[in-house]
Amino acid sequence: MKRIALLSILFAFVLSTAAFAIGGNVKWFSLKDGTAKAKAERKPMIVDFFYGKGCPRCEKLEKFIYSDPKIVKKINDDFVPIFIDLTKPLSKEEVDLGNTYDYKNDCLMLFLDYDMNILKDPSGKKMCFVDHIEPDIFIGYLDTMKAQMKK
């Protein structure tokens, strides 16, 4: 009986971490764990409300952004990446965050500081995306956001 309980717990753990396996070697965090880490380390966050297979935006991000070793290194070194799986029920905190930025239950990527404020580019435009981003442009955004956090 103990063996069945242990196997059930192990199986549940594997299923719960499977969503965080997307994107090559990006080290994804849940919203709760990621916000705590970002605050402790004073790092900006990349929050991706993600559908996955069947979503052209998500598939392109996975193929061209989250699988690019140069981008993965920048994300893991300079940001706290947070993955919100839109194929599963969302927590109240995830729903509230999405609603704050008008995500309408759809894909969205946010760049936030460690206090959960949206980061803006030098022209004042909010850094949030509902569409695919080309790798070179994405690297530029990463560099811009990292520089802003040092100010």
N, C-alpha and C positions, 0 to 999 in steps of 0.2 A: 504494500500500500504506500509506504514511504517512497518507494522507487517511482511509482506512477505520479505521485505528487511532485517529486523532483523533476521528472521528465516533463510534466505539464508546465512547470515554472520555466524550465529551460526553453521549451518550445515557445512560450509566450514572449520570453526575452528576445529570442531570435526573430520572431515576427515583429516585435516592436522596434527593433533596430534595423530591420530590412529597409525601411523607408529612408534611413540615413545612409544607405549604401550607394545612392545615386551619385553621379558626378565624379567618376574616377576616384581621386584620392582627396577630395575636399572632405574635411573633418566637420560634418554637420552637427549642429546642436538643436535641441528642442528650444522653444521660445523661453521657457522658464530657466533652463540651464544656461542658455546662450546669453540672456540678459544679465544674469548674475556674473558670468565670466567677463562680459564686456565691461560691466561696471567695475569689477575688481581689477581688471587689467587696463582700464581706461582706453579701450579700443572701440572703433566704430563697428557696426553690424551690417551685414547684408542679410536681409530677410527675404526669402523666396517662397511665396505662396505658389505651390507647384502641383500640377496635375499628372504629368508624366506621359506615358504612352497614349497616343491618340491626339495629343495636343501639339500642334506644329511649333508653337513657341517653346514649350518645355523640351521637346525632342531636339530642337536646334540648340538650345542652351546646353543640354546634356552632351550633345555631340561636339559642338564647337567651342564652348566656354568651359564647362566643368570637366572636360577631358584634356584640355590644353595644359601641359605641365607648367608652363610659365605662369599662366593665370592661376592655376591651383596653388602654386607656391605663394604668390602674392596674397591670395585669399587667406590661406592658412597662416601666413606670417603676420599679416597686417590687419586682419578683420576677424570678427567672430561670425561665421556663417550659420544662419538659422534656417532650418527647413520646416515648412508648414505643409503637410500633405493634404491637399484638397480632396483626395479620394476617401478620406476618413472623417469622422465627426471631429469638429474643431472644439478646442477648449474655449471657455468664456474669454480668456485673455487673447487668444488668437482671433476670435470673432471681433472683439473690441478693437484690436490693432488694425485689422482689415477695414473695419467700418470707419476708423479714424481717417484712413486714406482712400475711402470710397472704392474698395476693391470689388464690390458687387459679386461676391462669390466666384471670382475669376482669378486667373493668374496675375501676379503682381510681384515685382521686385522692389524692395525699399532699401535705401542706404540711410541708416540711423546712427546718431551718436550714442554714446553709452548711457545717456539719460532718456533715450527713446524719442529724441527730436529728429525730424527729417533733416538730412543734410541737403545743401543746395550747391549748385555749381557756381562758379564765379559771377555769372550773370544773374544769379538769384533764382534760377529755375530749380524746382524740387527734383531731387534725384529719386524718381520712381518710374518704373517701366512696366508696360503691359505687353510689350512686344519683344522680339528677338533683338539682340545687340551684336554687332559684328565684333570679333575678338579684339582687333586693334582699338576700336572705340571703347570697348569695355576696359581694356588695360589703361587707357587714358583716364577713364572715370575712376578706376581704382587709385591711380596716382594722385588725382585731384582730391579725392576724399581723404586719402592718407595725409596729404599736405595740409588740408583744412583742419584736421584733428590736431596737428602739431602747433597750430596758432594759439 
